[in-house]
Amino acid sequence: MDGKLDVNQRQILINSLNDPKSDVKVLLASTKACSEGISLIGASRVVLLDVL
C-alpha cells in the first residue's frame, strides 16, 4: 500500500487486515500511506522501514 492508492481501496485493505476471519496476515505499506492516521487493530507487530 502506498500513498498513491485510492482512499476507498486503502480502506478495503485495512479492513481485510483487521478482520479476524480474513486470511490476510501481512500488510506492506509505505510510511506515506500509514502516516494518515490509519488504525491497524489487527496487527500484532508493526515494523517501520524508511529508506532514503
Backbone as CSV, one residue per row, in Angstrom:
resi,resn,N_x,N_y,N_z,CA_x,CA_y,CA_z,C_x,C_y,C_z
1,MET,0.851,-1.147,0.000,0.000,0.000,0.000,0.907,1.221,0.000
2,ASP,0.636,2.135,-0.911,1.440,3.356,-0.952,0.527,4.576,-0.928
3,GLY,1.122,5.739,-0.903,0.378,6.979,-0.801,-0.456,7.316,-2.022
4,LYS,-0.201,6.663,-3.136,-0.945,6.932,-4.369,-2.234,6.125,-4.470
5,LEU,-2.431,5.175,-3.550,-3.599,4.302,-3.589,-4.862,5.080,-3.251
6,ASP,-5.951,4.788,-3.977,-7.249,5.408,-3.739,-7.699,5.165,-2.293
7,VAL,-8.333,6.146,-1.696,-8.759,6.066,-0.296,-9.685,4.876,-0.054
8,ASN,-10.611,4.639,-0.962,-11.545,3.517,-0.799,-10.813,2.180,-0.857
9,GLN,-9.886,2.043,-1.774,-9.108,0.809,-1.896,-8.225,0.612,-0.666
10,ARG,-7.668,1.690,-0.152,-6.852,1.623,1.057,-7.679,1.116,2.242
11,GLN,-8.915,1.605,2.361,-9.778,1.174,3.455,-10.148,-0.306,3.328
12,ILE,-10.329,-0.786,2.111,-10.613,-2.209,1.891,-9.451,-3.063,2.381
13,LEU,-8.221,-2.640,2.086,-7.037,-3.375,2.534,-6.923,-3.369,4.061
14,ILE,-7.171,-2.227,4.671,-7.101,-2.125,6.130,-8.170,-3.004,6.776
15,ASN,-9.376,-2.968,6.230,-10.463,-3.796,6.770,-10.143,-5.277,6.667
16,SER,-9.517,-5.686,5.571,-9.179,-7.105,5.415,-8.109,-7.539,6.418
17,LEU,-7.182,-6.646,6.781,-6.188,-6.978,7.799,-6.833,-7.047,9.183
18,ASN,-7.739,-6.131,9.474,-8.360,-6.059,10.788,-9.426,-7.129,11.019
19,ASP,-9.930,-7.758,9.965,-10.974,-8.776,10.088,-10.374,-10.083,10.608
20,PRO,-10.810,-10.549,11.788,-10.230,-11.780,12.344,-10.516,-13.030,11.505
21,LYS,-11.529,-12.983,10.645,-11.872,-14.137,9.801,-11.120,-14.126,8.470
22,SER,-10.362,-13.074,8.218,-9.639,-12.928,6.955,-8.368,-13.773,6.961
23,ASP,-7.942,-14.176,5.781,-6.690,-14.912,5.624,-5.482,-13.985,5.511
24,VAL,-5.698,-12.681,5.494,-4.619,-11.715,5.352,-3.773,-11.712,6.623
25,LYS,-2.481,-11.925,6.451,-1.555,-11.985,7.587,-0.525,-10.860,7.566
26,VAL,-0.272,-10.283,6.382,0.779,-9.275,6.236,0.248,-8.127,5.388
27,LEU,0.576,-6.917,5.795,0.245,-5.736,5.014,1.517,-4.915,4.874
28,LEU,1.969,-4.739,3.662,3.149,-3.908,3.397,2.652,-2.528,2.994
29,ALA,3.086,-1.524,3.734,2.608,-0.171,3.473,3.747,0.820,3.630
30,SER,3.714,1.848,2.823,4.734,2.900,2.920,4.412,3.813,4.099
31,THR,5.425,4.534,4.575,5.192,5.467,5.670,4.278,6.609,5.223
32,LYS,4.292,6.934,3.948,3.403,7.976,3.433,1.947,7.528,3.536
33,ALA,1.680,6.274,3.243,0.315,5.757,3.325,-0.124,5.587,4.773
34,CYS,0.789,5.257,5.647,0.446,4.973,7.045,0.475,6.200,7.934
35,SER,0.952,7.301,7.445,1.058,8.482,8.298,-0.240,9.286,8.320
36,GLU,-1.306,8.711,7.811,-2.580,9.425,7.732,-3.563,8.961,8.788
37,GLY,-3.070,8.410,9.886,-3.933,8.050,10.996,-4.737,6.780,10.786
38,ILE,-4.179,5.792,10.100,-4.907,4.553,9.903,-4.852,3.716,11.175
39,SER,-5.847,2.865,11.357,-5.932,2.024,12.545,-5.726,0.567,12.145
40,LEU,-4.624,-0.002,12.602,-4.312,-1.394,12.299,-4.506,-2.237,13.556
41,ILE,-5.734,-2.361,14.014,-6.006,-3.101,15.248,-5.760,-4.593,15.078
42,GLY,-5.716,-5.069,13.841,-5.470,-6.482,13.581,-4.000,-6.843,13.565
43,ALA,-3.132,-5.852,13.702,-1.689,-6.105,13.635,-1.140,-6.452,15.016
44,SER,-0.392,-7.531,15.081,0.261,-7.866,16.342,1.666,-7.275,16.401
45,ARG,2.208,-6.953,15.230,3.539,-6.347,15.152,3.564,-5.342,14.005
46,VAL,4.309,-4.288,14.219,4.486,-3.279,13.179,5.976,-3.027,13.039
47,VAL,6.486,-3.094,11.823,7.887,-2.840,11.541,7.954,-1.626,10.620
48,LEU,8.659,-0.602,11.049,8.814,0.596,10.223,10.169,0.544,9.541
49,LEU,10.156,0.704,8.245,11.373,0.682,7.458,11.335,1.892,6.552
50,ASP,12.187,2.840,6.776,12.201,4.070,5.991,13.532,4.157,5.257
51,VAL,13.479,4.011,3.963,14.681,4.016,3.130,14.746,5.344,2.379
52,LEU,15.911,5.951,2.378,16.090,7.219,1.665,16.372,6.988,0.218
